[in-house]
Amino acid sequence: MTKTISKVGNSQGIILDAALMDLARLKVGDKVNVTVIPESGAVVVMPIRKGPSQKQSNQPLGKRREITAKHCGNSRDGDAE
């Protein structure tokens, strides 16, 4: 999925649409851990949670959904238009 870095006040940010927030089980105000992989420049954002939710702990691993363009309203190949 392609996102664009936007100006947010005196900083920069990436807008996470509602579908992405839902898939990641995030809500406004949640804390996340941001890690940069120096070799690739990849930025990894992981929610900080106390443990798996009751719903997730009862769900088989095969039920996890990948984030796709279909879920986030982007074009078919995941590139922004």
Secondary structure, DSSP 8 states (H G I E B T S, - for coil): ----EEEETTEEEE---HHHHHHTT--TT--EEEEEETTTTEEEEEE--SS--HHHHTS-GGG-----HHHHT--TTS---
